Amino acid sequence: MDEDNSGTYDAPIVLKADPGVEISCCSSSRATCFNLEYADYVAVDGFTLKGGSYGVRAVGGYETHYHQKGVAILNNHISGQYKDPILSGGSDWIVVENNIAHGAGSGDGHGIYLSNGGDWMIVRNNETYDNPSSDFQINADPISTCDDEGISYDDPLCDGSALDSLGAGVSEFNLIEANYFHDGSIGPNLTSVRNSVFRNNIIGFYSRHGTSFWQETDNPKLGSANNLIEHNLFMGESSSHVLQFINHSGNNTVRNNVLLAVSRSDTSVSVRSNTLLLEQDSTTEGKNNVAGNYFVGGYFEGFSPGSSDFSDTNFDASWFVDFPYAGSIAKVEAFKPVANAPIAGVGELLSSTPKDRSGVVRVNPTDLGPWQITLPNSCSMSEETVTTTKTVECEAMDIPGGYEILDGGDVTFRANYYVSFARGFHVGDGGIIHALTGVSIP
């Protein structure tokens, strides 16, 4: 599909798979199952895509006013591509959500690769693994979008703001949330990414290195800067870095994350001391706001934990529901902490990450990392009958079996965390119940 076969904001084109639809991607031309070239407002939803060079390829032009807009890649299982399961280039407002991308080949080898200065991108609830290059990469690629086009790196056309329809060499205002990037060669690469949010993700383990915030030029404005990196779980077991900020990638806020350096066997998990846990260079040392994080094992370069950080020389796999041993690949739920884990209930609540990766509202003090398992005690509520309009407000509540809304009663239960109704709860004829939160009714 191209610019002559596009949807609009009000009338998008939706390519929706019936259950069980599987496509073997072609081997000619772009060699891709879905090629969206300058096509706007197109959704690809629910397919199994195998082979070819790309599963979904969505591209626009280098200059920001030529960018593609409004593509959605949703709920697909994509594997076995020679290059990348998901590739975008110069694509704004692209949504990549609930996809599984794995088994990329040697042609490029990324799981999800968002390139050429795309802005306002949403990457949420995806899983990538078993890819030979970076599992997840945002590369604004100023070499291609600026230098090769005769635009200097310090020209606003290259390093300016997307708010002004400038900045072809930068990717800005992106949300990377609640993904599971794991068990491959290289962790996430964020290259010339600015003013973005990276939160509630689970990342590890990688044979080469973990997550990098960096750039490829000598222009300080093209560093990966002004980003929020909060409530992630970063894990490493090689000697390379788990988390890195280099080449003018400063002014990032790094809070309430958990960073683990561990050594795994088939029967045990222990602390690893010779893993580079967090690395900064001379251009970033002292330039990032790193606070409230939990560091386990490893060592540091260009950084020392501050007074609000936690450092631990011990690790116990029982801190988590089902932490994986060597040779096993864990389901994402395995990384939930248990109630007595040292990362539970020790963090400062952040307004920029008010919910965990599954949508649970965080409490203060909050749990570190991507999961919130500590919840407030429910308010005490006695059995009663209600005949009039009433609102019950509490952080969390358990409604007993004897509680009854009589005929015509109208009751609102308002809670931040949960409302749970015991068996025997009763609403009479014409009665109305409102529950303004998550609800559990046996």
Buried (B, 14 or more C-beta within 10 A) or exposed (E): BEEEEBBEEEEBBEBEBEEEEEBEBBEEEBBBBBBBBBBBBBBBBBBBBBBBBBBBBBBBBBBBEEBBBBBBBBBBBBBBBBBBBBBBBBBBBBBBBBBBBBBBBEBBBBBBBBBBBBBBBBBBBBBBBBBBBBBBBBBBBBBBBBBEBEBEBBBEBBBBBBEEBBBBBBBBBBBBBBBBBBBBBBBBBBBBBBBBBBBBBBBBBBEBBBBBBBBBBEBBBBBBBBBBBBBBBBBBBBEBBBBBBBBBBBBBBBBBBBBBBBBBEEEEBBBBEEBBBBBBBEBBBEBBEBBBBBBBBBBBBBBEBEEEBBBBEEBBBEBBBBBBBEEEEBEBEBBBBEEEBBBBBBBEEBEEBEBBBBEBBBBEEBBBBBBBBBBBEBEEBEEEEBBEEEEBEBBBBBBBEEBBBBEEBBBBBBBBBBBBBBEEBEBBEEBEBEBEBBEEEE
